[in-house]
Amino acid sequence: MTTKTRYAGQTQVTKTATLAELENILEKYGATSFIAGNHEGDATIAFQIAGLRILIRIPLPEVTETRFTHTPRRGTARHRDAVHAEHQTAIRATWRALLLLVKAKLVAVDQGVTTIEREFLPHILLPSGDTLADVALPEITAAYQRGEVPALIAGTTRRAIEGGN
């Protein structure tokens, strides 16, 4: 069995420290409010920036995943304490990844590479309480299932993209 290296997979940085770092970064780049926590199995943050309310949810790993319950090399069952320790490390790593995601987006905006609106578009909170992604992704998925796949480059036909002449 091959194990893949995960970002911050061995981190000892606490969730509290990560959240403090995240809050500092958001303040540095102009966020006016910030809340964070675990909600319905997700690492969840919400903040306001550039007049937009942003909600980001990242699924937290489940303690029942094989990567926690069994050793990677032999596949033998781990002791309950080892399962808990591995799971807690993965939760800390998820929070570190969320920090990295937000920081990268804000740095890109600060460098003029993109805009707040473009970077956080799927996470914009709508009046309904849903994010734009919650509303748009099912529609996009349905369009692709119906074969309404757009050209990769504007002006090219589907036939040219699929290798035809």
C-alpha positions as CSV (number, residue, x, y, z in Angstrom):
1,M,0.0,0.0,0.0
2,T,1.4,3.4,-1.0
3,T,0.9,6.3,1.3
4,K,1.0,9.8,-0.1
5,T,2.6,12.7,1.7
6,R,0.0,15.2,2.9
7,Y,0.6,18.9,3.4
8,A,1.4,19.5,7.1
9,G,0.9,15.8,7.7
10,Q,3.1,15.8,10.8
11,T,2.2,19.2,12.1
12,Q,2.2,19.9,15.8
13,V,0.8,23.4,15.4
14,T,-2.4,23.6,17.4
15,K,-5.7,24.6,15.9
16,T,-5.7,27.6,18.2
17,A,-2.3,28.8,16.9
18,T,-3.5,28.3,13.3
19,L,-6.7,30.3,13.9
20,A,-4.7,33.1,15.5
21,E,-2.4,33.2,12.4
22,L,-5.4,33.1,10.1
23,E,-7.1,36.0,12.0
24,N,-3.9,38.0,11.8
25,I,-3.6,37.4,8.0
26,L,-7.2,38.4,7.4
27,E,-6.8,41.6,9.5
28,K,-3.6,42.4,7.6
29,Y,-5.4,42.2,4.3
30,G,-8.5,44.2,5.4
31,A,-11.0,41.7,6.8
32,T,-13.3,43.5,9.2
33,S,-14.7,40.4,11.1
34,F,-13.8,36.8,11.5
35,I,-15.3,33.6,13.0
36,A,-14.1,30.0,12.9
37,G,-14.8,26.6,14.2
38,N,-15.9,23.1,13.5
39,H,-19.4,22.9,12.1
40,E,-21.2,19.7,10.8
41,G,-17.9,17.9,10.1
42,D,-16.2,20.8,8.4
43,A,-13.5,23.3,9.3
44,T,-15.4,26.5,8.8
45,I,-14.4,30.1,8.6
46,A,-16.4,33.2,7.9
47,F,-15.2,36.8,7.4
48,Q,-16.1,40.0,5.7
49,I,-13.7,41.6,3.3
50,A,-14.2,44.3,0.6
51,G,-17.9,44.4,1.4
52,L,-18.4,40.7,0.8
53,R,-19.3,38.0,3.4
54,I,-17.2,34.9,2.8
55,L,-17.9,31.4,4.1
56,I,-15.3,28.6,3.5
57,R,-16.0,25.1,4.6
58,I,-13.4,22.3,4.3
59,P,-14.3,18.7,5.2
60,L,-12.5,17.4,8.2
61,P,-11.3,13.8,8.1
62,E,-13.4,11.1,9.7
63,V,-11.9,9.1,12.5
64,T,-13.1,5.9,10.8
65,E,-10.9,6.4,7.7
66,T,-8.5,3.5,7.1
67,R,-5.5,5.8,7.1
68,F,-6.2,6.3,10.9
69,T,-7.5,2.9,11.9
70,H,-4.8,0.8,10.2
71,T,-1.1,1.1,9.7
72,P,0.0,2.0,6.2
73,R,2.6,-0.7,5.6
74,R,1.0,-3.9,7.0
75,G,-2.6,-2.8,7.3
76,T,-2.9,-3.9,10.8
77,A,-5.4,-2.3,13.1
78,R,-4.1,0.5,15.3
79,H,-4.8,0.9,19.0
80,R,-7.6,3.4,19.9
81,D,-5.0,5.9,21.2
82,A,-3.0,5.7,18.0
83,V,-6.1,6.2,15.9
84,H,-7.0,9.3,18.0
85,A,-3.5,10.7,17.7
86,E,-3.3,10.2,13.9
87,H,-6.8,11.7,13.5
88,Q,-5.9,14.8,15.6
89,T,-2.8,15.4,13.5
90,A,-4.9,15.2,10.3
91,I,-7.4,17.7,11.7
92,R,-4.5,20.1,12.5
93,A,-3.2,19.6,9.0
94,T,-6.6,20.4,7.5
95,W,-6.6,23.7,9.4
96,R,-3.1,24.4,8.2
97,A,-4.2,23.8,4.6
98,L,-7.1,26.1,5.0
99,L,-4.7,28.8,6.3
100,L,-2.5,28.2,3.3
101,L,-5.4,28.5,0.9
102,V,-6.6,31.8,2.3
103,K,-3.1,33.3,2.6
104,A,-2.3,32.4,-1.0
105,K,-5.5,34.0,-2.3
106,L,-4.9,37.2,-0.3
107,V,-1.3,37.4,-1.4
108,A,-2.3,37.0,-5.0
109,V,-4.9,39.8,-4.6
110,D,-2.3,42.0,-2.9
111,Q,0.1,41.5,-5.8
112,G,-2.5,42.5,-8.3
113,V,-2.7,39.1,-9.9
114,T,-6.4,38.7,-9.2
115,T,-9.2,40.3,-7.2
116,I,-11.0,39.5,-4.0
117,E,-14.2,38.8,-6.0
118,R,-12.5,36.3,-8.3
119,E,-10.6,34.5,-5.6
120,F,-13.5,34.1,-3.2
121,L,-16.3,33.9,-5.7
122,P,-17.5,30.3,-4.8
123,H,-17.4,31.2,-1.1
124,I,-19.5,34.4,-1.3
125,L,-22.4,34.1,1.1
126,L,-25.7,34.7,-0.4
127,P,-28.8,36.1,1.4
128,S,-30.2,32.6,1.5
129,G,-27.3,31.4,3.7
130,D,-25.8,29.3,0.9
131,T,-22.6,30.1,-0.8
132,L,-22.4,30.8,-4.5
133,A,-20.8,27.3,-5.0
134,D,-23.7,25.6,-3.2
135,V,-26.1,27.1,-5.7
136,A,-23.9,27.1,-8.9
137,L,-22.1,23.7,-8.7
138,P,-25.2,21.5,-9.1
139,E,-26.2,23.5,-12.1
140,I,-22.7,23.2,-13.7
141,T,-22.7,19.5,-13.0
142,A,-26.1,19.0,-14.6
143,A,-25.0,21.0,-17.7
144,Y,-21.9,18.8,-18.1
145,Q,-24.0,15.7,-17.7
146,R,-26.3,16.9,-20.5
147,G,-23.2,17.3,-22.7
148,E,-23.2,21.1,-22.6
149,V,-19.5,21.3,-22.2
150,P,-18.1,24.7,-23.1
151,A,-15.1,25.2,-25.4
152,L,-11.8,25.5,-23.5
153,I,-10.9,28.5,-25.6
154,A,-13.4,31.0,-26.7
155,G,-14.2,30.8,-30.4
156,T,-13.1,27.1,-30.8
157,T,-15.6,24.5,-31.6
158,R,-16.2,21.4,-29.6
159,R,-15.0,19.3,-32.6
160,A,-11.7,21.1,-32.7
161,I,-11.1,20.5,-29.0
162,E,-12.0,16.8,-29.3
163,G,-9.4,16.3,-32.0
164,G,-11.5,16.6,-35.2
165,N,-10.9,18.9,-38.0
